[in-house]
Amino acid sequence: MEREIIRLACLLTRPLRPIDVETHLNINHRTAVRTLQSLCIKGLFAAVTGAEGKHVVRYELQPGALIR
């Protein structure tokens, strides 16, 4: 699932939203967010907060993620 999320991020060439992952993989919202958070912990993605800085709304693929 994590590899497919990285592939999706490369295809979209923009920061991912949890809804993008949900629709692409046909999974629950909570599962999508949990997997994206796991990828952030591994250093493959970085969380981007919204305008107010309260909630994470997007996840950016890190440059080193494709090398691993």
All heavy atoms as TSV, in Angstrom:
chain	resi	resn	atom	element	x	y	z
A	1	MET	N	N	0.830	-1.175	0.000
A	1	MET	CA	C	0.000	0.000	0.000
A	1	MET	C	C	0.887	1.255	0.000
A	1	MET	O	O	0.578	2.211	-0.704
A	1	MET	CB	C	-0.915	-0.004	1.219
A	1	MET	CG	C	-1.912	1.096	1.203
A	1	MET	SD	S	-3.140	1.192	2.541
A	1	MET	CE	C	-3.199	-0.370	3.252
A	2	GLU	N	N	1.967	1.220	0.777
A	2	GLU	CA	C	2.845	2.390	0.844
A	2	GLU	C	C	3.520	2.662	-0.493
A	2	GLU	O	O	3.637	3.818	-0.903
A	2	GLU	CB	C	3.894	2.195	1.934
A	2	GLU	CG	C	3.296	2.220	3.329
A	2	GLU	CD	C	4.315	2.021	4.422
A	2	GLU	OE1	O	5.459	1.624	4.112
A	2	GLU	OE2	O	3.981	2.272	5.581
A	3	ARG	N	N	3.941	1.628	-1.178
A	3	ARG	CA	C	4.563	1.819	-2.501
A	3	ARG	C	C	3.574	2.442	-3.482
A	3	ARG	O	O	3.938	3.296	-4.285
A	3	ARG	CB	C	5.047	0.490	-3.059
A	3	ARG	CG	C	6.302	-0.003	-2.433
A	3	ARG	CD	C	6.745	-1.263	-3.108
A	3	ARG	NE	N	7.908	-1.802	-2.428
A	3	ARG	CZ	C	8.457	-2.959	-2.701
A	3	ARG	NH1	N	7.945	-3.726	-3.640
A	3	ARG	NH2	N	9.511	-3.382	-2.051
A	4	GLU	N	N	2.334	2.007	-3.420
A	4	GLU	CA	C	1.321	2.540	-4.330
A	4	GLU	C	C	1.045	4.013	-4.029
A	4	GLU	O	O	0.804	4.803	-4.936
A	4	GLU	CB	C	0.041	1.713	-4.237
A	4	GLU	CG	C	-0.962	2.031	-5.309
A	4	GLU	CD	C	-0.444	1.827	-6.731
A	4	GLU	OE1	O	0.394	0.925	-6.953
A	4	GLU	OE2	O	-0.888	2.569	-7.627
A	5	ILE	N	N	1.105	4.401	-2.766
A	5	ILE	CA	C	0.915	5.807	-2.399
A	5	ILE	C	C	2.068	6.651	-2.941
A	5	ILE	O	O	1.847	7.751	-3.454
A	5	ILE	CB	C	0.778	5.951	-0.865
A	5	ILE	CG1	C	-0.548	5.340	-0.414
A	5	ILE	CG2	C	0.867	7.417	-0.445
A	5	ILE	CD1	C	-0.729	5.267	1.086
A	6	ILE	N	N	3.282	6.127	-2.874
A	6	ILE	CA	C	4.429	6.849	-3.441
A	6	ILE	C	C	4.285	6.975	-4.951
A	6	ILE	O	O	4.534	8.032	-5.525
A	6	ILE	CB	C	5.751	6.154	-3.053
A	6	ILE	CG1	C	5.974	6.281	-1.549
A	6	ILE	CG2	C	6.930	6.747	-3.819
A	6	ILE	CD1	C	7.109	5.454	-1.008
A	7	ARG	N	N	3.837	5.922	-5.606
A	7	ARG	CA	C	3.596	5.990	-7.057
A	7	ARG	C	C	2.538	7.026	-7.382
A	7	ARG	O	O	2.671	7.787	-8.349
A	7	ARG	CB	C	3.143	4.620	-7.583
A	7	ARG	CG	C	4.242	3.634	-7.715
A	7	ARG	CD	C	3.748	2.381	-8.440
A	7	ARG	NE	N	4.679	1.308	-8.182
A	7	ARG	CZ	C	4.385	0.182	-7.559
A	7	ARG	NH1	N	3.163	-0.062	-7.159
A	7	ARG	NH2	N	5.306	-0.732	-7.360
A	8	LEU	N	N	1.476	7.065	-6.596
A	8	LEU	CA	C	0.406	8.041	-6.813
A	8	LEU	C	C	0.945	9.462	-6.672
A	8	LEU	O	O	0.613	10.335	-7.473
A	8	LEU	CB	C	-0.733	7.802	-5.824
A	8	LEU	CG	C	-1.892	8.791	-5.868
A	8	LEU	CD1	C	-2.602	8.734	-7.230
A	8	LEU	CD2	C	-2.874	8.499	-4.745
A	9	ALA	N	N	1.792	9.691	-5.685
A	9	ALA	CA	C	2.376	11.024	-5.484
A	9	ALA	C	C	3.228	11.432	-6.678
A	9	ALA	O	O	3.229	12.592	-7.085
A	9	ALA	CB	C	3.217	11.039	-4.205
A	10	CYS	N	N	3.928	10.474	-7.261
A	10	CYS	CA	C	4.737	10.777	-8.454
A	10	CYS	C	C	3.851	11.093	-9.652
A	10	CYS	O	O	4.162	11.980	-10.446
A	10	CYS	CB	C	5.649	9.596	-8.783
A	10	CYS	SG	S	6.945	9.333	-7.586
A	11	LEU	N	N	2.760	10.371	-9.791
A	11	LEU	CA	C	1.856	10.594	-10.913
A	11	LEU	C	C	1.153	11.948	-10.821
A	11	LEU	O	O	0.997	12.641	-11.825
A	11	LEU	CB	C	0.802	9.489	-10.979
A	11	LEU	CG	C	1.263	8.131	-11.474
A	11	LEU	CD1	C	0.151	7.101	-11.314
A	11	LEU	CD2	C	1.694	8.215	-12.921
A	12	LEU	N	N	0.735	12.323	-9.619
A	12	LEU	CA	C	-0.016	13.565	-9.464
A	12	LEU	C	C	0.884	14.796	-9.489
A	12	LEU	O	O	0.418	15.879	-9.799
A	12	LEU	CB	C	-0.809	13.537	-8.152
A	12	LEU	CG	C	-1.933	12.520	-8.076
A	12	LEU	CD1	C	-2.613	12.596	-6.714
A	12	LEU	CD2	C	-2.957	12.749	-9.178
A	13	THR	N	N	2.138	14.639	-9.159
A	13	THR	CA	C	3.126	15.728	-9.118
A	13	THR	C	C	2.631	16.937	-8.320
A	13	THR	O	O	2.869	18.084	-8.698
A	13	THR	CB	C	3.572	16.183	-10.531
A	13	THR	OG1	O	2.452	16.721	-11.222
A	13	THR	CG2	C	4.188	15.038	-11.303
A	14	ARG	N	N	1.937	16.667	-7.256
A	14	ARG	CA	C	1.491	17.695	-6.314
A	14	ARG	C	C	1.338	17.022	-4.955
A	14	ARG	O	O	1.313	15.795	-4.881
A	14	ARG	CB	C	0.167	18.326	-6.756
A	14	ARG	CG	C	-1.000	17.344	-6.808
A	14	ARG	CD	C	-2.321	18.068	-7.067
A	14	ARG	NE	N	-3.388	17.154	-7.360
A	14	ARG	CZ	C	-4.097	16.474	-6.453
A	14	ARG	NH1	N	-3.806	16.585	-5.180
A	14	ARG	NH2	N	-5.062	15.664	-6.806
A	15	PRO	N	N	1.244	17.807	-3.898
A	15	PRO	CA	C	1.055	17.181	-2.584
A	15	PRO	C	C	-0.239	16.361	-2.544
A	15	PRO	O	O	-1.255	16.759	-3.123
A	15	PRO	CB	C	0.971	18.375	-1.634
A	15	PRO	CG	C	1.708	19.454	-2.322
A	15	PRO	CD	C	1.443	19.243	-3.787
A	16	LEU	N	N	-0.170	15.219	-1.885
A	16	LEU	CA	C	-1.328	14.342	-1.773
A	16	LEU	C	C	-2.276	14.805	-0.681
A	16	LEU	O	O	-1.844	15.312	0.350
A	16	LEU	CB	C	-0.887	12.925	-1.413
A	16	LEU	CG	C	-0.258	12.074	-2.478
A	16	LEU	CD1	C	0.106	10.722	-1.876
A	16	LEU	CD2	C	-1.182	11.877	-3.644
A	17	ARG	N	N	-3.546	14.591	-0.909
A	17	ARG	CA	C	-4.548	14.772	0.121
A	17	ARG	C	C	-5.029	13.374	0.507
A	17	ARG	O	O	-4.986	12.461	-0.325
A	17	ARG	CB	C	-5.733	15.580	-0.403
A	17	ARG	CG	C	-5.344	16.974	-0.866
A	17	ARG	CD	C	-6.489	17.645	-1.575
A	17	ARG	NE	N	-6.842	16.841	-2.748
A	17	ARG	CZ	C	-8.004	16.921	-3.391
A	17	ARG	NH1	N	-8.927	17.738	-2.996
A	17	ARG	NH2	N	-8.244	16.160	-4.442
A	18	PRO	N	N	-5.482	13.184	1.720
A	18	PRO	CA	C	-5.991	11.862	2.090
A	18	PRO	C	C	-7.101	11.368	1.157
A	18	PRO	O	O	-7.167	10.179	0.851
A	18	PRO	CB	C	-6.518	12.072	3.514
A	18	PRO	CG	C	-5.659	13.157	4.052
A	18	PRO	CD	C	-5.415	14.076	2.876
A	19	ILE	N	N	-7.923	12.270	0.634
A	19	ILE	CA	C	-9.001	11.867	-0.273
A	19	ILE	C	C	-8.451	11.278	-1.561
A	19	ILE	O	O	-9.053	10.383	-2.156
A	19	ILE	CB	C	-9.971	13.048	-0.552
A	19	ILE	CG1	C	-11.216	12.577	-1.297
A	19	ILE	CG2	C	-9.290	14.147	-1.319
A	19	ILE	CD1	C	-12.174	11.815	-0.460
A	20	ASP	N	N	-7.279	11.746	-2.004
A	20	ASP	CA	C	-6.654	11.186	-3.201
A	20	ASP	C	C	-6.305	9.721	-2.975
A	20	ASP	O	O	-6.533	8.871	-3.837
A	20	ASP	CB	C	-5.378	11.955	-3.566
A	20	ASP	CG	C	-5.633	13.411	-3.892
A	20	ASP	OD1	O	-6.707	13.719	-4.445
A	20	ASP	OD2	O	-4.755	14.242	-3.597
A	21	VAL	N	N	-5.735	9.437	-1.807
A	21	VAL	CA	C	-5.348	8.067	-1.464
A	21	VAL	C	C	-6.585	7.196	-1.300
A	21	VAL	O	O	-6.627	6.055	-1.771
A	21	VAL	CB	C	-4.485	8.056	-0.184
A	21	VAL	CG1	C	-4.150	6.644	0.240
A	21	VAL	CG2	C	-3.212	8.855	-0.406
A	22	GLU	N	N	-7.611	7.738	-0.647
A	22	GLU	CA	C	-8.851	6.994	-0.428
A	22	GLU	C	C	-9.469	6.536	-1.745
A	22	GLU	O	O	-9.826	5.365	-1.893
A	22	GLU	CB	C	-9.884	7.860	0.292
A	22	GLU	CG	C	-9.548	8.195	1.702
A	22	GLU	CD	C	-10.483	9.238	2.257
A	22	GLU	OE1	O	-11.692	9.221	1.910
A	22	GLU	OE2	O	-10.020	10.091	3.030
A	23	THR	N	N	-9.602	7.447	-2.677
A	23	THR	CA	C	-10.254	7.108	-3.945
A	23	THR	C	C	-9.378	6.203	-4.809
A	23	THR	O	O	-9.892	5.303	-5.470
A	23	THR	CB	C	-10.628	8.367	-4.734
A	23	THR	OG1	O	-9.472	9.175	-4.924
A	23	THR	CG2	C	-11.690	9.166	-4.010
A	24	HIS	N	N	-8.071	6.415	-4.794
A	24	HIS	CA	C	-7.176	5.604	-5.619
A	24	HIS	C	C	-7.112	4.160	-5.129
A	24	HIS	O	O	-7.135	3.229	-5.934
A	24	HIS	CB	C	-5.780	6.228	-5.644
A	24	HIS	CG	C	-4.815	5.504	-6.515
A	24	HIS	ND1	N	-4.881	5.562	-7.897
A	24	HIS	CD2	C	-3.774	4.695	-6.221
A	24	HIS	CE1	C	-3.919	4.803	-8.407
A	24	HIS	NE2	N	-3.225	4.278	-7.402
A	25	LEU	N	N	-7.015	3.982	-3.817
A	25	LEU	CA	C	-6.880	2.639	-3.254
A	25	LEU	C	C	-8.197	2.050	-2.763
A	25	LEU	O	O	-8.231	0.900	-2.338
A	25	LEU	CB	C	-5.876	2.656	-2.091
A	25	LEU	CG	C	-4.446	3.052	-2.446
A	25	LEU	CD1	C	-3.598	3.121	-1.194
A	25	LEU	CD2	C	-3.854	2.074	-3.438
A	26	ASN	N	N	-9.250	2.859	-2.788
A	26	ASN	CA	C	-10.572	2.422	-2.328
A	26	ASN	C	C	-10.500	1.922	-0.877
A	26	ASN	O	O	-10.897	0.799	-0.563
A	26	ASN	CB	C	-11.149	1.343	-3.250
A	26	ASN	CG	C	-12.625	1.150	-3.030
A	26	ASN	OD1	O	-13.306	2.052	-2.563
A	26	ASN	ND2	N	-13.112	-0.025	-3.335
A	27	ILE	N	N	-9.959	2.793	-0.002
A	27	ILE	CA	C	-9.833	2.465	1.409
A	27	ILE	C	C	-10.519	3.521	2.258
A	27	ILE	O	O	-10.889	4.589	1.773
A	27	ILE	CB	C	-8.354	2.326	1.840
A	27	ILE	CG1	C	-7.570	3.609	1.552
A	27	ILE	CG2	C	-7.703	1.123	1.188
A	27	ILE	CD1	C	-6.126	3.589	2.051
A	28	ASN	N	N	-10.667	3.234	3.534
A	28	ASN	CA	C	-11.289	4.114	4.502
A	28	ASN	C	C	-10.410	5.345	4.741
A	28	ASN	O	O	-9.184	5.270	4.635
A	28	ASN	CB	C	-11.452	3.305	5.800
A	28	ASN	CG	C	-12.183	4.060	6.872
A	28	ASN	OD1	O	-11.890	5.222	7.136
A	28	ASN	ND2	N	-13.116	3.393	7.518
A	29	HIS	N	N	-11.028	6.465	5.115
A	29	HIS	CA	C	-10.297	7.705	5.374
A	29	HIS	C	C	-9.263	7.511	6.476
A	29	HIS	O	O	-8.120	7.954	6.354
A	29	HIS	CB	C	-11.265	8.824	5.761
A	29	HIS	CG	C	-10.582	10.097	6.148
A	29	HIS	ND1	N	-10.048	10.951	5.213
A	29	HIS	CD2	C	-10.321	10.644	7.360
A	29	HIS	CE1	C	-9.498	11.989	5.842
A	29	HIS	NE2	N	-9.653	11.821	7.137
A	30	ARG	N	N	-9.651	6.869	7.557
A	30	ARG	CA	C	-8.743	6.681	8.690
A	30	ARG	C	C	-7.530	5.836	8.294
A	30	ARG	O	O	-6.416	6.104	8.719
A	30	ARG	CB	C	-9.497	6.020	9.845
A	30	ARG	CG	C	-8.752	5.986	11.127
A	30	ARG	CD	C	-8.581	7.384	11.700
A	30	ARG	NE	N	-7.216	7.497	12.187
A	30	ARG	CZ	C	-6.512	8.600	12.238
A	30	ARG	NH1	N	-7.026	9.728	11.834
A	30	ARG	NH2	N	-5.291	8.610	12.684
A	31	THR	N	N	-7.741	4.829	7.468
A	31	THR	CA	C	-6.645	3.986	6.995
A	31	THR	C	C	-5.691	4.793	6.128
A	31	THR	O	O	-4.470	4.662	6.236
A	31	THR	CB	C	-7.191	2.783	6.206
A	31	THR	OG1	O	-8.110	2.076	7.030
A	31	THR	CG2	C	-6.083	1.856	5.766
A	32	ALA	N	N	-6.236	5.648	5.282
A	32	ALA	CA	C	-5.405	6.498	4.418
A	32	ALA	C	C	-4.549	7.444	5.255
A	32	ALA	O	O	-3.348	7.576	5.027
A	32	ALA	CB	C	-6.286	7.284	3.457
A	33	VAL	N	N	-5.151	8.081	6.240
A	33	VAL	CA	C	-4.426	9.023	7.094
A	33	VAL	C	C	-3.364	8.286	7.899
A	33	VAL	O	O	-2.223	8.749	8.019
A	33	VAL	CB	C	-5.401	9.785	8.021
A	33	VAL	CG1	C	-4.648	10.589	9.063
A	33	VAL	CG2	C	-6.298	10.694	7.201
A	34	ARG	N	N	-3.702	7.132	8.442
A	34	ARG	CA	C	-2.746	6.357	9.241
A	34	ARG	C	C	-1.541	5.943	8.399
A	34	ARG	O	O	-0.396	6.022	8.846
A	34	ARG	CB	C	-3.441	5.124	9.815
A	34	ARG	CG	C	-2.654	4.464	10.910
A	34	ARG	CD	C	-3.399	3.303	11.551
A	34	ARG	NE	N	-4.696	3.700	12.080
A	34	ARG	CZ	C	-5.861	3.145	11.708
A	34	ARG	NH1	N	-5.886	2.176	10.836
A	34	ARG	NH2	N	-6.989	3.548	12.230
A	35	THR	N	N	-1.782	5.535	7.158
A	35	THR	CA	C	-0.693	5.130	6.277
A	35	THR	C	C	0.174	6.328	5.888
A	35	THR	O	O	1.404	6.233	5.856
A	35	THR	CB	C	-1.241	4.433	5.024
A	35	THR	OG1	O	-2.113	3.376	5.426
A	35	THR	CG2	C	-0.130	3.858	4.178
A	36	LEU	N	N	-0.440	7.460	5.611
A	36	LEU	CA	C	0.319	8.671	5.290
A	36	LEU	C	C	1.153	9.128	6.488
A	36	LEU	O	O	2.300	9.552	6.327
A	36	LEU	CB	C	-0.623	9.787	4.833
A	36	LEU	CG	C	-1.199	9.608	3.423
A	36	LEU	CD1	C	-2.382	10.548	3.206
A	36	LEU	CD2	C	-0.134	9.840	2.378
A	37	GLN	N	N	0.603	9.018	7.681
A	37	GLN	CA	C	1.364	9.368	8.883
A	37	GLN	C	C	2.556	8.428	9.057
A	37	GLN	O	O	3.643	8.861	9.457
A	37	GLN	CB	C	0.470	9.321	10.114
A	37	GLN	CG	C	-0.539	10.446	10.165
A	37	GLN	CD	C	-1.550	10.287	11.282
A	37	GLN	OE1	O	-1.709	9.208	11.847
A	37	GLN	NE2	N	-2.245	11.364	11.601
A	38	SER	N	N	2.362	7.157	8.753
A	38	SER	CA	C	3.440	6.179	8.837
A	38	SER	C	C	4.561	6.541	7.865
A	38	SER	O	O	5.748	6.450	8.196
A	38	SER	CB	C	2.906	4.782	8.533
A	38	SER	OG	O	3.948	3.862	8.386
A	39	LEU	N	N	4.192	6.980	6.671
A	39	LEU	CA	C	5.187	7.392	5.682
A	39	LEU	C	C	5.916	8.657	6.132
A	39	LEU	O	O	7.098	8.836	5.834
A	39	LEU	CB	C	4.520	7.599	4.321
A	39	LEU	CG	C	4.069	6.316	3.625
A	39	LEU	CD1	C	3.141	6.639	2.464
A	39	LEU	CD2	C	5.265	5.519	3.143
A	40	CYS	N	N	5.240	9.525	6.867
A	40	CYS	CA	C	5.884	10.727	7.413
A	40	CYS	C	C	6.915	10.339	8.462
A	40	CYS	O	O	8.010	10.903	8.500
A	40	CYS	CB	C	4.849	11.665	8.026
A	40	CYS	SG	S	3.867	12.556	6.828
A	41	ILE	N	N	6.581	9.393	9.310
A	41	ILE	CA	C	7.502	8.938	10.352
A	41	ILE	C	C	8.755	8.335	9.721
A	41	ILE	O	O	9.865	8.518	10.213
A	41	ILE	CB	C	6.809	7.932	11.289
A	41	ILE	CG1	C	5.743	8.652	12.116
A	41	ILE	CG2	C	7.810	7.222	12.192
A	41	ILE	CD1	C	4.827	7.739	12.883
A	42	LYS	N	N	8.578	7.643	8.600
A	42	LYS	CA	C	9.707	7.032	7.897
A	42	LYS	C	C	10.513	8.053	7.106
A	42	LYS	O	O	11.561	7.728	6.548
A	42	LYS	CB	C	9.206	5.945	6.951
A	42	LYS	CG	C	8.605	4.765	7.686
A	42	LYS	CD	C	8.070	3.744	6.731
A	42	LYS	CE	C	7.438	2.583	7.487
A	42	LYS	NZ	N	6.876	1.578	6.585
A	43	GLY	N	N	10.031	9.289	7.025
A	43	GLY	CA	C	10.758	10.344	6.333
A	43	GLY	C	C	10.515	10.404	4.839
A	43	GLY	O	O	11.219	11.118	4.127
A	44	LEU	N	N	9.510	9.689	4.354
A	44	LEU	CA	C	9.227	9.684	2.922
A	44	LEU	C	C	8.293	10.820	2.513
A	44	LEU	O	O	8.314	11.267	1.365
A	44	LEU	CB	C	8.628	8.333	2.519
A	44	LEU	CG	C	9.513	7.127	2.830
A	44	LEU	CD1	C	8.783	5.839	2.501
A	44	LEU	CD2	C	10.809	7.216	2.073
A	45	PHE	N	N	7.459	11.255	3.438
A	45	PHE	CA	C	6.535	12.360	3.192
A	45	PHE	C	C	6.690	13.385	4.303
A	45	PHE	O	O	7.182	13.064	5.386
A	45	PHE	CB	C	5.077	11.861	3.185
A	45	PHE	CG	C	4.633	11.259	1.890
A	45	PHE	CD1	C	4.916	9.940	1.591
A	45	PHE	CD2	C	3.925	11.997	0.962
A	45	PHE	CE1	C	4.515	9.369	0.403
A	45	PHE	CE2	C	3.513	11.444	-0.233
A	45	PHE	CZ	C	3.811	10.127	-0.512
A	46	ALA	N	N	6.257	14.613	4.036
A	46	ALA	CA	C	6.220	15.668	5.045
A	46	ALA	C	C	4.795	16.198	5.110
A	46	ALA	O	O	4.163	16.433	4.078
A	46	ALA	CB	C	7.177	16.793	4.682
A	47	ALA	N	N	4.293	16.379	6.316
A	47	ALA	CA	C	2.939	16.881	6.510
A	47	ALA	C	C	2.905	18.391	6.301
A	47	ALA	O	O	3.812	19.105	6.731
A	47	ALA	CB	C	2.456	16.530	7.906
A	48	VAL	N	N	1.853	18.861	5.629
A	48	VAL	CA	C	1.662	20.295	5.376
A	48	VAL	C	C	0.352	20.705	6.034
A	48	VAL	O	O	-0.702	20.128	5.740
A	48	VAL	CB	C	1.594	20.590	3.858
A	48	VAL	CG1	C	1.369	22.071	3.616
A	48	VAL	CG2	C	2.844	20.103	3.171
A	49	THR	N	N	0.419	21.704	6.919
A	49	THR	CA	C	-0.790	22.139	7.612
A	49	THR	C	C	-1.580	23.132	6.771
A	49	THR	O	O	-1.055	23.725	5.827
A	49	THR	CB	C	-0.438	22.788	8.968
A	49	THR	OG1	O	0.445	23.874	8.735
A	49	THR	CG2	C	0.205	21.782	9.903
A	50	GLY	N	N	-2.827	23.318	7.167
A	50	GLY	CA	C	-3.702	24.254	6.477
A	50	GLY	C	C	-3.372	25.697	6.828
A	50	GLY	O	O	-2.379	25.986	7.504
A	51	ALA	N	N	-4.222	26.608	6.408
A	51	ALA	CA	C	-3.988	28.039	6.580
A	51	ALA	C	C	-3.891	28.434	8.054
A	51	ALA	O	O	-3.087	29.286	8.418
A	51	ALA	CB	C	-5.100	28.829	5.900
A	52	GLU	N	N	-4.691	27.820	8.900
A	52	GLU	CA	C	-4.682	28.161	10.325
A	52	GLU	C	C	-3.604	27.407	11.091
A	52	GLU	O	O	-3.368	27.689	12.259
A	52	GLU	CB	C	-6.052	27.875	10.933
A	52	GLU	CG	C	-7.150	28.730	10.334
A	52	GLU	CD	C	-8.515	28.388	10.897
A	52	GLU	OE1	O	-8.576	27.630	11.887
A	52	GLU	OE2	O	-9.502	28.874	10.345
A	53	GLY	N	N	-2.974	26.435	10.458
A	53	GLY	CA	C	-1.914	25.681	11.090
A	53	GLY	C	C	-2.370	24.645	12.096
A	53	GLY	O	O	-1.577	24.126	12.861
A	54	LYS	N	N	-3.661	24.328	12.100
A	54	LYS	CA	C	-4.201	23.377	13.069
A	54	LYS	C	C	-4.203	21.944	12.552
A	54	LYS	O	O	-3.890	21.021	13.293
A	54	LYS	CB	C	-5.627	23.756	13.458
A	54	LYS	CG	C	-5.733	25.021	14.254
A	54	LYS	CD	C	-7.163	25.278	14.652
A	54	LYS	CE	C	-7.292	26.557	15.454
A	54	LYS	NZ	N	-8.688	26.809	15.830
A	55	HIS	N	N	-4.598	21.760	11.307
A	55	HIS	CA	C	-4.790	20.420	10.765
A	55	HIS	C	C	-3.857	20.163	9.590
A	55	HIS	O	O	-3.590	21.067	8.799
A	55	HIS	CB	C	-6.240	20.232	10.283
A	55	HIS	CG	C	-7.247	20.493	11.347
A	55	HIS	ND1	N	-7.490	19.620	12.364
A	55	HIS	CD2	C	-8.068	21.550	11.556
A	55	HIS	CE1	C	-8.428	20.104	13.154
A	55	HIS	NE2	N	-8.795	21.293	12.682
A	56	VAL	N	N	-3.429	18.920	9.485
A	56	VAL	CA	C	-2.639	18.511	8.319
A	56	VAL	C	C	-3.618	18.281	7.174
A	56	VAL	O	O	-4.579	17.529	7.315
A	56	VAL	CB	C	-1.840	17.223	8.621
A	56	VAL	CG1	C	-1.146	16.725	7.373
A	56	VAL	CG2	C	-0.837	17.472	9.725
A	57	VAL	N	N	-3.389	18.951	6.062
A	57	VAL	CA	C	-4.310	18.840	4.929
A	57	VAL	C	C	-3.675	18.196	3.709
A	57	VAL	O	O	-4.376	17.697	2.831
A	57	VAL	CB	C	-4.907	20.216	4.539
A	57	VAL	CG1	C	-5.796	20.746	5.646
A	57	VAL	CG2	C	-3.815	21.216	4.219
A	58	ARG	N	N	-2.330	18.211	3.655
A	58	ARG	CA	C	-1.631	17.631	2.509
A	58	ARG	C	C	-0.359	16.952	2.987
A	58	ARG	O	O	0.160	17.226	4.060
A	58	ARG	CB	C	-1.267	18.723	1.501
A	58	ARG	CG	C	-2.439	19.358	0.826
A	58	ARG	CD	C	-2.013	20.360	-0.242
A	58	ARG	NE	N	-1.094	21.382	0.249
A	58	ARG	CZ	C	-1.458	22.532	0.788
A	58	ARG	NH1	N	-2.725	22.808	0.927
A	58	ARG	NH2	N	-0.553	23.406	1.187
A	59	TYR	N	N	0.151	16.091	2.123
A	59	TYR	CA	C	1.407	15.392	2.401
A	59	TYR	C	C	2.290	15.505	1.168
A	59	TYR	O	O	1.864	15.148	0.067
A	59	TYR	CB	C	1.144	13.917	2.723
A	59	TYR	CG	C	0.358	13.726	3.991
A	59	TYR	CD1	C	-1.031	13.771	4.001
A	59	TYR	CD2	C	1.005	13.507	5.203
A	59	TYR	CE1	C	-1.745	13.602	5.169
A	59	TYR	CE2	C	0.302	13.333	6.380
A	59	TYR	CZ	C	-1.074	13.379	6.358
A	59	TYR	OH	O	-1.784	13.212	7.523
A	60	GLU	N	N	3.508	16.029	1.355
A	60	GLU	CA	C	4.439	16.223	0.240
A	60	GLU	C	C	5.465	15.096	0.212
A	60	GLU	O	O	6.048	14.753	1.246
A	60	GLU	CB	C	5.177	17.549	0.380
A	60	GLU	CG	C	4.318	18.756	0.154
A	60	GLU	CD	C	5.108	20.049	0.260
A	60	GLU	OE1	O	6.199	20.048	0.867
A	60	GLU	OE2	O	4.627	21.049	-0.267
A	61	LEU	N	N	5.710	14.571	-0.962
A	61	LEU	CA	C	6.737	13.553	-1.144
A	61	LEU	C	C	8.103	14.208	-0.990
A	61	LEU	O	O	8.365	15.249	-1.586
A	61	LEU	CB	C	6.604	12.926	-2.539
A	61	LEU	CG	C	7.507	11.762	-2.874
A	61	LEU	CD1	C	7.213	10.577	-1.969
A	61	LEU	CD2	C	7.329	11.358	-4.319
A	62	GLN	N	N	8.963	13.610	-0.194
A	62	GLN	CA	C	10.304	14.144	0.039
A	62	GLN	C	C	11.240	13.705	-1.080
A	62	GLN	O	O	11.076	12.614	-1.649
A	62	GLN	CB	C	10.840	13.657	1.391
A	62	GLN	CG	C	10.046	14.200	2.561
A	62	GLN	CD	C	10.074	15.718	2.610
A	62	GLN	OE1	O	11.112	16.327	2.757
A	62	GLN	NE2	N	8.909	16.322	2.457
A	63	PRO	N	N	12.238	14.522	-1.432
A	63	PRO	CA	C	13.140	14.190	-2.548
A	63	PRO	C	C	13.850	12.848	-2.396
A	63	PRO	O	O	14.025	12.131	-3.361
A	63	PRO	CB	C	14.146	15.344	-2.532
A	63	PRO	CG	C	13.447	16.457	-1.852
A	63	PRO	CD	C	12.515	15.833	-0.873
A	64	GLY	N	N	14.243	12.469	-1.214
A	64	GLY	CA	C	14.961	11.222	-1.006
A	64	GLY	C	C	14.084	9.992	-1.019
A	64	GLY	O	O	14.588	8.868	-0.956
A	65	ALA	N	N	12.784	10.146	-1.120
A	65	ALA	CA	C	11.867	9.008	-1.030
A	65	ALA	C	C	12.000	8.067	-2.211
A	65	ALA	O	O	11.796	6.862	-2.084
A	65	ALA	CB	C	10.425	9.510	-0.938
A	66	LEU	N	N	12.358	8.568	-3.366
A	66	LEU	CA	C	12.431	7.735	-4.561
A	66	LEU	C	C	13.729	6.943	-4.622
A	66	LEU	O	O	13.820	5.944	-5.334
A	66	LEU	CB	C	12.286	8.593	-5.811
A	66	LEU	CG	C	10.976	9.355	-5.907
A	66	LEU	CD1	C	10.973	10.251	-7.132
A	66	LEU	CD2	C	9.796	8.417	-5.932
A	67	ILE	N	N	14.733	7.364	-3.880
A	67	ILE	CA	C	16.027	6.691	-3.895
A	67	ILE	C	C	15.991	5.417	-3.064
A	67	ILE	O	O	16.634	4.440	-3.377
A	67	ILE	CB	C	17.130	7.647	-3.378
A	67	ILE	CG1	C	17.228	8.827	-4.319
A	67	ILE	CG2	C	18.461	6.933	-3.250
A	67	ILE	CD1	C	18.113	9.949	-3.811
A	68	ARG	N	N	15.203	5.403	-2.001
A	68	ARG	CA	C	15.157	4.276	-1.065
A	68	ARG	C	C	14.617	3.041	-1.672
A	68	ARG	O	O	13.904	2.691	-2.339
A	68	ARG	CB	C	14.344	4.638	0.172
A	68	ARG	CG	C	15.026	5.724	0.949
A	68	ARG	CD	C	14.242	6.044	2.158
A	68	ARG	NE	N	14.861	7.187	2.819
A	68	ARG	CZ	C	14.397	7.718	3.906
A	68	ARG	NH1	N	13.349	7.246	4.477
A	68	ARG	NH2	N	15.003	8.745	4.444
